[in-house]
Amino acid sequence: MGNGAPYVRRDIWELSHENTWHPVIEWYGRAVAILQRRDGTDFADPTSWSHLAAIHGTGLPPNAWPAGALWRQCEHNSWFFLPWHRVYLHHFEKILRAVVIADHGPSDWALPYWEYSDPARPETLRLPPAFREKQLPSGKVNPLLVQARGPRMNAEGRLDPTFVAVDEAWSQTGFTESAGGGASGGFGGGVALRLAGHTPGALEISPHGSVHMGVGGSHPRGWMSDFATAGLDPIFWLHHANIDRRWAGWLSSTRRNPTAREWLQERFTFGSGAARTELAAEDVLDTTKAPLSYAFDRLPIPPVERRAAEARPGLTTEGRMRDGAPKVAGINDTPVPLTDAVSTTAVRITAPPKKGLHGIAVERGGRVFLKLEGVRGQRLAAGVFLVYVNLPVGAQPADFPDHRAGQISMFGVAEASQPDTPHGGGGLNFSFDITELVTRLRTKGQWRPERVDVAFAPVPDSGGQVHPDADVSVGRVTVYYV
Ligand code: C2O
């Protein structure tokens, strides 16, 4: 199924089952080694490995950048996340393909993708085998193996299944939600200016951010866990090829991209000279057409479900709210530390709607949200935290999956906590639609109209650890409704 597109991005685990060093994978390894040799001392070659990674982020101060470098540009926590990374991957793939061809490899080489979310294939929670091998088939050092990864990820370690969850992303009907005050990130992220995002979309959180943290580890953070180093791990590009594929798949049902000109006409520029790519979001909405011209061997399709647009009359097809700004029901702005144990807080409902929040939840079109703002800090107890509502006192969170509101990933938290960077100092915001959760708890007799208890549970890393030395906190917890 190539839709006639000349390039087909294929599933790395399927290729790996055929052969750890399937030609598509071996050529990737060889080409990465060639790009790495172009690094030199200053990374000035726009087709060198470290130059390409620094486009995403770099620890080098701007006065140490080569002339004309367009570095530290990654778009996160906003509606530009998906199109920016799509163009970034396209830029990278063009450069890689040229190297493969010059080295007498296949002229239709395309970046494979790492799909890890299929519960029928638990082996895919591990890094594909070629990323754990010491040597290329030629006997040379394998550049796909990097040491700066989470515990045991280069051995028998695997991602926690919660890190690859796609259900939250898949259930989103709107690409973005932008009602007054900013509701939630929807599928693709909150409305924001360039490099100023604070609200990730559901796909950016999981699997995207959580897989970053799972591969890179949280304490210390390996390459995949920071914007400045993520692109240096060759698995980054296959992870993003899969996120890109999820976007393509999500659209193939009733779901739509934004139609706002501020999104469609935003342009993304990469590289320089002969290695330059400049495209707008509107140029890359169909991957099978020029200038992209790639298809995926298989697209994941969201289940057609009851939560389709007509079941949510409060929303337009883009996911914008029709009835104006969300209303606050209660706020708690005492910071909650995210530690190596379960931490809890409570929101007193001080402005309940007439029928109560549970009344809103069962009403046609009414929705209830839990919003976490100002998540910031530098040292992480874990890479991912699960968020629960109204857990019984002393309960083991894992025993109460039906109380789970969602997850927050720490990818980008450190960056969003530094006031002197383009990603701002305000921390990250997360927003969960808890409408169905409220209904469920009410049915079980576990909903109280006057107060919402919120608990945060760390998910151990691939080595089974959580870490006591942490300083991340949630600045404010709000419950609101429309
Ligand atoms: Cu810009 Cu997955 O990162």
Residues whose N, C-alpha, C, O or C-beta is under 5 A from the ligand:
A	BS01	C2O	C74 E75
